[in-house]
């Protein structure tokens, strides 16, 4: 499966959002269906029998995996689940949640802070960022943010390892200085990053350079960077292709990009029906560190496994759900 990541920001137009809403009304996710997940460790202290949830998610590999994690986890505690994974991009998924078309999906703390709450300055401490988003979004929009993953899937720029060593590139300050020197090399980004509040314009201002980037689909950037077609490629830090392709992630030494730890966002009406839903997801979020998420992503993006299979295998191995 290739990555066609729409991203985390406001890129969806009203027309795209409307089309997504129509699609939601008529179908669920794109994953193959199968038997409900069996009870495991999660079901020992929680039962959501009688509850029904529509679970959504964004349209790239990590989100497809996380969405399937949510579907299986809820099934394992006897909830009835409608799979609406692959809802769309960031704004389409958020709009579906606010409209009640879905009851929950995973989103990123940095997205909540910058895109949904309209802030312009990230909070450097991951827990403080999470608490600020959790409290504000609940007060203003009746959206609950459950848990905070240790993994932080933020934006970064990567360079082929051998080229980074040759050019002595280790930080984004090095990248900015290299570009400003006029030396050759293409900078590749995805479409959304060119217009995001925390995207290319702010990066250039923070690091003091100007460049005309090449726009590629997100999934294509990794291979193009490995092949040398892109010197600097926009990546996501938990992507399993980074080590697979021998890429070096440049340190964001001025801390420009927000923290993108993930949480399960649940609309208030769905949460209030049975607040024990928080007990389902808190241990799962705590178990998802950078290495774990990168490995799960690799199994989909590089190894070609289905997100449903990857999610259920991991949940079973962790003891969260029962085996087949």
Secondary structure in CASP SS format (residue, H / E / C, confidence):
PFRMAT SS
TARGET T0000
AUTHOR 0000-0000-0000
METHOD secondary structure of the structure
MODEL  1
X C 1.00
X C 1.00
X C 1.00
X C 1.00
X C 1.00
X C 1.00
X C 1.00
X C 1.00
X C 1.00
X C 1.00
X C 1.00
X C 1.00
X C 1.00
X H 1.00
X H 1.00
X H 1.00
X H 1.00
X H 1.00
X H 1.00
X H 1.00
X H 1.00
X H 1.00
X H 1.00
X H 1.00
X H 1.00
X H 1.00
X C 1.00
X C 1.00
X C 1.00
X C 1.00
X C 1.00
X C 1.00
X C 1.00
X C 1.00
X C 1.00
X C 1.00
X C 1.00
X E 1.00
X E 1.00
X C 1.00
X H 1.00
X H 1.00
X H 1.00
X H 1.00
X C 1.00
X C 1.00
X C 1.00
X C 1.00
X C 1.00
X C 1.00
X C 1.00
X E 1.00
X E 1.00
X E 1.00
X E 1.00
X E 1.00
X E 1.00
X E 1.00
X C 1.00
X C 1.00
X H 1.00
X H 1.00
X H 1.00
X H 1.00
X H 1.00
X H 1.00
X H 1.00
X H 1.00
X H 1.00
X H 1.00
X H 1.00
X H 1.00
X H 1.00
X H 1.00
X H 1.00
X H 1.00
X C 1.00
X C 1.00
X C 1.00
X E 1.00
X E 1.00
X E 1.00
X E 1.00
X E 1.00
X E 1.00
X E 1.00
X E 1.00
X E 1.00
X C 1.00
X H 1.00
X H 1.00
X H 1.00
X H 1.00
X H 1.00
X H 1.00
X H 1.00
X H 1.00
X H 1.00
X H 1.00
X C 1.00
X C 1.00
X C 1.00
X C 1.00
X E 1.00
X E 1.00
X E 1.00
X E 1.00
X E 1.00
X H 1.00
X H 1.00
X H 1.00
X H 1.00
X H 1.00
X H 1.00
X H 1.00
X H 1.00
X C 1.00
X C 1.00
X C 1.00
X C 1.00
X C 1.00
X C 1.00
X C 1.00
X C 1.00
X C 1.00
X H 1.00
X H 1.00
X H 1.00
X H 1.00
X H 1.00
X H 1.00
X H 1.00
X H 1.00
X H 1.00
X H 1.00
X H 1.00
X H 1.00
X H 1.00
X H 1.00
X H 1.00
X H 1.00
X C 1.00
X E 1.00
X E 1.00
X E 1.00
X E 1.00
X C 1.00
X C 1.00
X C 1.00
X C 1.00
X C 1.00
X E 1.00
X C 1.00
X C 1.00
X E 1.00
X E 1.00
X E 1.00
X E 1.00
X E 1.00
X E 1.00
X H 1.00
X H 1.00
X H 1.00
X H 1.00
X H 1.00
X H 1.00
X H 1.00
X C 1.00
X C 1.00
X C 1.00
X E 1.00
X H 1.00
X H 1.00
X H 1.00
X H 1.00
X H 1.00
X H 1.00
X H 1.00
X H 1.00
X H 1.00
X C 1.00
X C 1.00
X C 1.00
X C 1.00
X C 1.00
X C 1.00
X E 1.00
X E 1.00
X E 1.00
X C 1.00
X C 1.00
X H 1.00
X H 1.00
X H 1.00
X C 1.00
X C 1.00
X C 1.00
X C 1.00
X C 1.00
X H 1.00
X H 1.00
X H 1.00
X H 1.00
X H 1.00
X H 1.00
X H 1.00
X H 1.00
X C 1.00
X C 1.00
X C 1.00
X C 1.00
X C 1.00
X C 1.00
X E 1.00
X E 1.00
X C 1.00
X C 1.00
X H 1.00
X H 1.00
X H 1.00
X H 1.00
X H 1.00
X H 1.00
X H 1.00
X H 1.00
X H 1.00
X H 1.00
X C 1.00
X C 1.00
X C 1.00
X C 1.00
X E 1.00
X E 1.00
X E 1.00
X E 1.00
X E 1.00
X C 1.00
X C 1.00
X C 1.00
X C 1.00
X H 1.00
X H 1.00
X H 1.00
X H 1.00
X C 1.00
X C 1.00
X E 1.00
X E 1.00
X E 1.00
X C 1.00
X E 1.00
X C 1.00
X C 1.00
X C 1.00
X C 1.00
X C 1.00
X C 1.00
X C 1.00
X C 1.00
X C 1.00
X E 1.00
X E 1.00
X E 1.00
X E 1.00
X E 1.00
X E 1.00
X E 1.00
X H 1.00
X H 1.00
X H 1.00
X H 1.00
X H 1.00
X H 1.00
X C 1.00
X C 1.00
X C 1.00
X H 1.00
X H 1.00
X H 1.00
X H 1.00
X H 1.00
X H 1.00
X H 1.00
X H 1.00
X H 1.00
X H 1.00
X H 1.00
X C 1.00
X C 1.00
X H 1.00
X H 1.00
X H 1.00
X H 1.00
X H 1.00
X H 1.00
X H 1.00
X H 1.00
X H 1.00
X H 1.00
X H 1.00
X H 1.00
X C 1.00
X C 1.00
X C 1.00
X C 1.00
X C 1.00
X H 1.00
X H 1.00
X H 1.00
X H 1.00
X H 1.00
X H 1.00
X H 1.00
X H 1.00
X H 1.00
X H 1.00
X H 1.00
X C 1.00
X C 1.00
X C 1.00
X E 1.00
X E 1.00
X C 1.00
X C 1.00
END
